[in-house]
Amino acid sequence: MEVGVWLVGVMLRLLDLVLTPLYWLRPRDPRRLPPLDNPLLLRSAKDLAKSIRTGELTSEQVVEAFIERVKEVNPYLNAVVDERYGEALEEARVLDQRLQEARSTGKMDELLQNKPLYGLPFTVKASCSLAGLSNAVGCLERAGSRAACDGHAVRAVRAAGAVPLLVTNTPELCLGWESTNLLHGTTNNPYRLDCTPGGSSGGEGALLASGASIFSVSSDIAGSIRVPAAFCGLFGHKPTPGIIPIEGHIPTLTDEQYPKFLTVGPMCRHADDLVLLTGVMAGDKAHLLKLDEPVDISKIRVHYMTEASNSLAFIPVERDIKDAIVDAARYLQRDCGATISEKKFKALEDSVEMSISVFFSMKDMPNLLQDPANPKRDKSLVVELIKSILGCASRSLQGLGFALITRTRLFIPAARRTHYQLQAHALKEEITSTLGSDGVLLYPAHCGVAHRHGRVFARAGGVAYSMPLNVLGLPAVVVPLANTRAPRDTSLPVALQVIAGPYQDRLCLAVAKQLEVGFGGWRPPP
């Protein structure tokens, strides 16, 4: 481990140690969300789509139910940035009318061809672009900006018959792991309102977990789907890069490597929906993943790691998460017939160095210190940090933290960055070769469960478990697990990642579905 990275890691651990008592002493928010009384809100996308097709439910009924739930919980969550409730209800009525006409004329198959999501409402991360709604992505200078057209994944989901409701909160330009910004404020975790839902898809995570959305179009460049999914007890899939186009995403870079790191994908409450949603978003590239090919869990080889490193610079993975990973591996072996493989991937010890060296080699990285009045001039980072403390900054503290990392590269020497880029390539080859077409790796999604608001800076080291997978280009699904060993705080979800080789997404998704059977999956907030 590089000396600079080691020192930063140790300093963050010390900071976390010093601040922990302060977070314990800070009063908890005692409020709870209104209960989920409408059983319709608990059902999966596949189940609701079937009910609409058969006439058990109408699209209008389903859309209205979720709009009412959003209105009920958003005052607690602060997840919604912009909405189109009126237009969504009108679209639902039109869909119902078309379905009724098709049913009476015998043209149901024609109407529903390639529309597996017909009549279902969904929500969108603001960065993924929903036409007519805000795509400011938490930036003060972008306040009032609206998407001119749908992003690719949103367009694909709408083409499959679904109805968009709203867009949700993110960190500034998605550059952070807590969904807070100076434009829209802070989003709360539905399981504990004084905790973060994570980021950058935190708004989506909060709504989904509270039963206010069926599924989400989100994005992931350093854990942005997976961290919120883990913190909110959801299923979130980061697909193999290049399968789901990232067209329309804000921000975007001109670097040709960017589409290899940023992925767009689904978040949802039921594992059974992941295959359907991934296939819809992938469109004409879905065949590359062979999602319809059955997976025999008894023939899966399961690798597992409960920690990347025991270095002093790494925040230890919490015991609840370690236990959950071991329990999941044993369940897959004992109850499903899978084979446990003991090989570990030692190079993951250098996750931080590889991630920083690869990510920040891209050109056209966002410059959050650029002076809008004089683009050739950068503002002083020190001055902006002071202004942030005084409450008069034009950038969020997370944005300034990103600027600090951009400038320092965590003190990794320039001469060593090529070494870590090559190491990342070698690690991808090793994992790909080891997992093959029948292996998965169970791995933490973060070092801990959801933490208190503002603690993101001291806990930033936890993304050493999510960020490398973007660098390596590997698909990964976050799976919520009920910890059977009396977790310290039963109100906060515990989760893990299921990782597979490139284009082996179906393995991740199949194992996720099996773990849902074994451990219960998503549970509504108390």
N, C-alpha and C positions, 0 to 999 in steps of 0.2 A: 504494500500500500504506500502511495506517495506520502511524503512527510506532510505536505500542505493539506492534503485530504484528511490525513490522520488527525492533524491538529484541529481542523474545522470540525470533524466528527466528535472529537473529545470535548471541544468547547460547547457544541450543541448538547451533548449529554450532560455536561455540567450545568448549562443553562436550564435544561429540563429538570434537573435535580433541584436546583435552587427555586425554580418557579412552581414546582409541583405543590408544595404546601399552600402557596397563594391561590392556586386553582381549587384546592380542597376547601379553603376558607371562603372563597367567593360563594355567595348565596346561589343555590340552585333555582332554576325556574321550575316551580311546582306544577305548572299547567300541563294538562294532557289534551291531546286532540279529541274532538268529538268522536264518539264511537262509530264504527262502521256498521250501521244498522241495515243498510240495503244489501241483500245477498248478491245482487247483480254485480256490485263493485268488486266482489271477491273472485269472480270467474276469469278464466283465461281468455286470451284473444281468440284462440281456436274455438272454444266453446261458445263464446258470444257470437262469433261470425256464423257458426252453424245455426244458432237460434234465430238470427236475423234471416238467414236463407230459408228456414222452414216456416217462418211466420210466427214463431213463439214470441219474438220480440220485434220491435221496429227499430230502425236506426235512430229515429228521433228519441225514442225512450232511452236508448243506451247513451246517446250523446247528452241528453238532458240530465241524466243521472250523474254523469261524470262532471258536467259543468257545475251542478249543484254541490258536488263533493269538493271541487276546487274552491268554490266560493266559501265553503264551510271551513276548510283547513288553511287556506292561504293567509288569512290574518295571523295565524300562528307561525307559518313557515316563511313568508316573504319569498316565495319561489317564482311567482309569475312576473314577467317583465312586460308583456303585451298580450292581448287576447283578441279573439274574433268569434265570440260566442254567438252573436246574432247570425253571422254568415254561416257558422257551422250548423246551427239548427236549420237554417234554410236549405243548406246542402243535404242534410239528413232527410228532410221532407221530400226533396226531389228524388233522392235515392229510393225512398220508400215507395213513392209513386211509380217509379220505373219498375221496381220489383213487383209491385202489384199488377201492373200492366203485363209484364212478362209472364207472371204466373197464370194470368187469365188467357193469354194467347199461346201458351206452351213454348215460350222462348226463354225460359229460365237459363238453360245451358248457354245460350248465345250471350245473354246479358252478363252472366257471372264468369265467363271464360277469362282466365288470367286475372281474376279479381277475388283472391282468397280473403282479402280484408274488407270486403264490401260492407259499408255502413259503420265501421268501427271508428271511434274517435282516437286520436293519438296526440302526443305533445312533442315539442321540438326544442332542443337546446338552441339558444339564440344564435350561436355561432354557425349553425348548420343552414341558416337562411330559409325562412318561410315568407313567401311573397307578401308584401304589404305590411309586415310586422317588423318590429325593431331588430336591427342587427348591430346595435351599438356595442355590444359585447363588453359592457361595463366601462367604456371609455368616455370620459367627460367631453373630449373633443368630437366624439361621434354621436353625442346626444341628439336625438331626433332623426338619425339616419334609419332608413327602412330598406329591407331587401327588395330589389327590383324584380327578382324571380326566385323560384324555389331552387335550393341546392339539389344535387342529383338524387341523393337518397330520399329526400322529402318528395321529390317529383315521382320517384319510383313507388313510394308508399301510397301516394295519392292515386297513381295510375292503377294500383291494386284495389282501389275502392274505398280507402280510408279517408277520414275527415279530420283535418288538423284543427286543434282548439286554441293553441297558445304557444308562446316561446318563454323560456325560463332563464333564470339567472346563472351567471358564471363569474369567475374572477376576471379582472381586467385583461382583455385579449386572451383569455383562457390561461394566463401565465400564473398559475398558482393552484394549490390543493385545498383551499378553502374558498367557498363561493361567496365572496364579499367584494364590494367595489364602492367607489365614491359616488357612482351614479344611481345605483339601485339598492345599496345597503347589503345586509347580511342575511343569508338564508339559513334556516334552522333545521336541525335533525328531528324528524318526527318522533323518534324514540326518546330523545331528551332534547328539549328545545334550547338548552344552554350548550349543546354540543354542535359540532359542524357535521353537515352531510358529506363533506369532502368536496373535491373539485377536480377538473373544472366543470363536470356535469352535475354539480350539486343540486341545482334547481330541479332537474329531472329526477334525481334520486329521491329527493324529499317528497315530490308529488306521487311518484310511483309507490313508495313505501307506505304512504298514507292512504292508498286506495283511490287516489284522485286521477290516475292515468292507467291505461291498459298497457301501453308500451311507448317507447321513446326512440326518436332518432337522435343519437348523440355522437360524440367524437372522442378520440383517445390519442394523445401523443406522448404522454408520460404517466399513464395511469388514469387519465381523465374520465374514462368509463368505469374502470375497475375499482379505483379508490372509493368513489361514491357508492358503487354497488356493494362493496364490502362494508362500508360504514352504515348503509341503509338496509342491509339484509336482502339484497336483490340479486338477480342474475344479470350479468353484463358481459357482452362478448366483444373482444377486440379481435377482429378477423385477420386472416392473412392479408398483408398490405397489397393494394392494387386490385383486390377483388371488388370492393365497393368504391366507386369513384368519389373523390373528395371535392369535386367541382362545387363551387358556391360557398365553401367554408371561409369563415373570417376568424382569425387572420389566415393568410396564405403566403407562401414564399415562392420565389422564382427558382430556387435551387432544385435541380432534378432529383435530389435525394429526398426532398420533403415528402412526396407521396409514399415513400417507403417507410416513413416514420409515423406520419399522421394516418389514422384509419377512422372511418365512420362505421358505426355499428349500433346494434340494438341494446336497450336495457328493458327488462320486464320482470314480472313477479313470478312467472311460471316457466320452468325450464322447457316445457313442451312447445312454447312459442318461439324459442330461439332459432330452431331450424327454419321454420316458416318465415320469420322476419329476416334472417340472414339471406335466404334465397330471394325474397322479394327485393331487398336493397341491392343485391348483387346483379339482378337482372340477367343479361345475356352472358355474364361470367359465372353464374351460379354453378354451371356444370363442372367447372374446374374443381369444385370442392366435393363433388359426388355426394351431396347431402342426402340423396335418396338411397344411398348404399347402406344396407343394414350393418350395424356394429354388434358383434358378439362380445359382451363384457367379459365372458369367461376366457376369451383369448387375448385380452388386453394385458400388457406388461405395465405395471405401475411402479414408477420411481417416486420417491418423496424426499423432500428436504424441509426441515423445520426452521432452518436458519441459513443465511448466506455465509456468515462468518461469526466467530466468537471474539473478534477483535474489540478492543476497548472503544474503538471509534464507531462501532455499530450499536445502535440502540437495540437491546435484546428483544427478540420477539416474545410477546406476552404468552404466558403459560397456556391460557385458554386456546390460543390459536395453534400452538404446538400440539396440544392434546387433540384438537379437532383434526389436524392433518394426520396424526397417527391413527386416530379412530377411523377416519375415512379410508385410509390405506388398508387397515385391518378388515373393515367392512367389505371392501371390494374383493379382498382375498377370501375371507371366510364365507360370506353370504353369496358372492357372485362368481367365485371361481377364478378370479384374476390372479396373475402371478406377480409377486412382489420382487422388484429388482433393486439391488442395493447400491448401484453405481451413483456416485455424487459428482457434481460438476464444480470442481474446485475453483475454476476461473471466475465463478460468480462472486468470489471474494473481492474482485476488482470491478464490481458493477458500477460504482460511482465514477471511477476513472474512465472506463469504457464509454459510459453514457455521456459524460461531459465532453470527452475528446471527439466522439462521433457527432453529437448534436451540434456542438458549437463550431464544427468545421463547415457548417452550411453557410452560404453567403446570404445576404439580405435578411439577417435576423432582425426582429423588431428592436428598434432603438428607442427605448422609453425615456431617454434623456434628451432626445432631439428637441430643440426649441422650435415650436411651430412658427414663431415670428421670424426666425432666422434658421432655416433648415441646415445650414452649413455649420451651425454652432450647437454644441451640446451644453446642457445645463450642468451645474455642479451637483454631483451625487450627494455630497455632504450637506449642501444647502437644502436640497430637496428632502433629505432625511430630517433635517431640523424643522422644515416647514410641515412635514408630516406629523411630527411630534406636537407641533403647535396647532395642528388642525387646519392648516391653510394650504395643503399640498394639492397639486393637480394630478398626482399619480398616487395610486394605492401603495401601501407598504409592501405588498407582495410584488407589485410591479417594480418597485425600487430594488427589492431583493433579487429579482431576475436581472436587473441592470448590473447589480453587483457581481453576480455569477458570470454574466457576459464579459465583464471587464477583467475579472480575476482568473476565470476558468478554474476556480478553487486551487489556484497556485500550482497547477500541473505544468511542469516545464514544457515549453514548446517542442523541445527535442524529444519528449516522451510521448507526445500525442499520437504520432504515427504508430508507435509501438502498441498503444491501446486500441487504435483503430484496427490494426492487424489482429490483435488478440480477440477483439469482438468478432471478427470474421472467422477466426479459428474456433471460437466457442460455438458460434452458430453451426458450423460444420460438425462439431462434436455432438451437440445436442440433436441435430437433424439425423445424424448417422445412428446415434444411440436409440432414439425413440422410433425411428423408422416409420412404418405404416401401421404399427400396432402398439405403440407405447405412448404413455402420458407421464407428465411430471406434476405431482402435487406440491404446491409451494405457497408461502404466505403471499397475501395480496398487499399487506402492510405490516409494520411491526406491531401494531396494536389495533384496538377497536376505536370507534369514533372518540375524539378528544374534545376538550372544551374549546369554545371560540377563542381565537387568538393564540392558541398553543401550537399552531401550524409551523411556526418558525423553529421552535425547539424540537418538533417532531418531524421535521422535513426529511431527516434521514430515512424515514420509513418508506419513502418512494424508491429506495434502492431495490425494492422487490417488484416494482411495477415498471419503472423507467427502462431497465435493460431490455425488456421484451419488445419494446418499440425499436430499439437499436438492432436487435437480433432478427426482427421481422417474423416473430413466431405468434401463432394464434393462441389466445388464452381466454378462458371463461372464469368469471368469479362466481362462486357457489356459496350461498349462505348455509350454515350448519348449526343445528342445535347442539350446544355443548352438553354432553351427558355427565360432565364431572363438576357440576355445581359452579358455574362461572361466577366471578366476583360481582358482576353487575348484569343481571339477567335482562335488563331493559335494553342493552346495547348488543346488536348482532355480532356474530362471529362468522368469519368467512375464510375461504382459501381460493387459490387459483388452480385451474387445471390447464396445463400447457401441453401443446403437441407440436409436431414438426410442421413446416410450411405446407399449406394446402391440406392438412389433416384435421381441419376444423371439426369434421364430423365426429372424430374421437373425443375432442373436448366436450362437444355438445351431448354426446351419448353418455359420457361419464357424469356430466352435470345432471342429466335427467335421472340417472341411476342414484346419484347421491341425494337428489330430492326425494326419491322413494324411500331411501334409508334414513334420512335425517329430517324430513319434513319441509325443507325449503323455506320460503318466505313466511313470516308470521306478522300479522297486523300489529302496529304499535299498541302498547298497553293503554 
